[in-house]
Amino acid sequence: MSEARRLKALEDENARLKKLLAESMLNEAALRDLLGKNVWSAPSLQGSWANGREQSA
């Protein structure tokens, strides 16, 4: 394989790996954001949970 083809192949692989890393970092950030939210603090969920509990008690 010529040096030019080898360099092109390495550059292509590098670009692909950079894209994968960026996507992975975005996914991690989204998951951290989602996990960091307290779903029970949402008024609509809080009210429906409390109402359901009061009815069954």
Secondary structure by P-SEA (a helix, b strand, c coil): ccaaaaaaaaaaaaaaaaaaaaaaaaaaaaaaaaaaccccccaaaaaaaaaaaaaac
